[in-house]
Each structure stands twice: as C-alpha cells, then as structure tokens.
Amino acid sequence: MPELKFVGIKFSFKKIAKPFYLVMLFLAFYSTRTFAQEDSSSITTIVSNDVVDVWHHTGSFFSAPLHFSEKDWIITGSIVGGTVLLFISDHAIRDIAQRNQTSQADKIFSIGEQYGSPIYGLALGAGLYAGGLALKQSDIRTTGVMLYESLGFAGLTTTVLKALVGRSRPYVGEGEYRFHGLQFNTEHTSLPSGHVTVAFSVSSVLAERIHNVYATIGLYSLASLTVGARVYNDEHWFSDTFLGAAIGTVSGLAVARFHEQKNDGLSISIVPSIDRIGICLAF
C-alpha cells in the first residue's frame, strides 16, 4: 500500500477512510506553489488589509460588466447561448444517466458530489487562511482568501440566477423547458447548478495557484466529476451544470487576476513515483 511522505512523516493510505478526504488533504498542502517571505505585521493588521482587499475585489467583480470589452461580451454571449442550445440535449442526457445506474457508479459519483459541497470548499479556504496566519506565510493565506472570494462571487451570482430563472429540476417531472420565474423553492431552482459552481470555483483557483499541468488536469477532472454526479443523481439538467461550470471558472480566473503578483522564496514541487508521492523543497 503506498505511503505519503512529507518532511519525514508518513501517512498510511489505509488509515484514510474516504478517498475524498485524502484528495482534500493533498490540495491543502499543495495549493500554493511558493511561500512568500514572512509577514512581520500584526495579525490584526493583516486581517484588516485582507478585508479591505476583498471589499475592493467584490466591487471590481460585480461592476465588471460596466467595463466589458467586445471580447468579454462575446464570451458572455457564448456562455448564455451555449446553455440555451444545450436545452435540446438535456432530456436525452438525463435518460442516459438514469439508464446507467450502478453501485460502482454510485461510489464514483459520490466523490464528485462531495467535492461540489460548499462546506468542503469553505473549510479548505478557512484552513489555508488560518494556516497561513499561524505560519506567517502570505502565499498560503492568500490562497485561502482567493477561495473565499471565488466561492462568494460565484455563489452569489448562482443564487440570484437560480431565483430569477426558476427552472424545475429533472426529478420534479415537469420537463426541461419549465420555468416558473422568481422562485425560492429548491425544486424550482435548477439553473445553474450550485454544486458545479462550487467545484469549478475551487478547482480554477487552485489550478491558477499551482500552475502545474497535471494538477490542473486533476482538479478540473474532479470538478467534471461533480457535473456527472449532479446529472446522475437527477438533481440537474446538463445545461444547468454547463452554466454552473462557466460561472465558477470565470469567478476563479477573475479572482486570480486580482491577486496576480510575483512570488519569491521557497518553492514546492510534487514528484510522484510508483509507490509513493515525494515532495521536493527548493530554495
């Protein structure tokens, strides 16, 4: 059974009850590619500055449409148009998912279901932020802030759209073209998918922080598993998940741009082998 080695400490895979928690642990310590120099400011000052930054970023994110370029509007139109076009295939995709229900698929998609749960994304962000404060490492703390910003921006956008659109969920049995308008009943808040929004918000932020092609593939694969889970569990139409993925990704990439900066200091790289995962620290 493979083992995870980190600074002389071994974690047996046998002791990890659920694979999902191992993935979250992996993401937690590898969510930042570099550690910035220690910040000598007081915790109060650091937190206050972070709050101010989040406030400014919130204004920048939600006022962005007022400053969209032609390219931005084309991308936005493509997302909306793509979502509407997918309505045509929603019924067929749902039928395929419902005809292929197996115990093995249940286990696989349960991972995607958990990955899209807001509590895990928020817990990861809180853990990284608290860890960054405790270790006085600004890069780790910044990753935690970015996760909260991305989840917050995307979550608010998704929540508002859900209520305004009022689309019926598949299991209600009203069809893919049933829209009720302003709604707060969960049975009629299908578009867009909140779980998928969360999954892509987290994956896009971590992918931008890690900047590793294999990590990026893995992170977006996990988020895509959430897409499959929501359709498989009959909670959403496929078009719901498409729009949720777009919102989460756009939010994560926007937040990454807000925090773009050059980092110097200790770098971390992952070196996988057949029976273990190695972590290389470079000065």
HELIX and SHEET records of a PDB file:
HELIX    1   1 PHE A   13  LYS A   15  5                                   3    
HELIX    2   2 PRO A   19  PHE A   29  1                                  11    
HELIX    3   3 ILE A   43  SER A   63  1                                  21    
HELIX    4   4 ALA A   64  HIS A   67  5                                   4    
HELIX    5   5 GLU A   70  ARG A   99  1                                  30    
HELIX    6   6 SER A  103  TYR A  115  1                                  13    
HELIX    7   7 PRO A  118  LEU A  135  1                                  18    
HELIX    8   8 SER A  138  VAL A  165  1                                  28    
HELIX    9   9 PRO A  170  VAL A  172  5                                   3    
HELIX   10  10 THR A  186  HIS A  188  5                                   3    
HELIX   11  11 GLY A  194  ILE A  210  1                                  17    
HELIX   12  12 VAL A  213  TYR A  232  1                                  20    
HELIX   13  13 PHE A  238  PHE A  258  1                                  21    
SHEET    1   A 5 ILE A   9  SER A  12  0                                        
SHEET    2   A 5 GLU A   3  PHE A   6 -1                                        
SHEET    3   A 5 ARG A 276  ALA A 282  1                                        
SHEET    4   A 5 LEU A 266  PRO A 272 -1                                        
SHEET    5   A 5 THR A  34  PHE A  35 -1                                        
END                                                                             
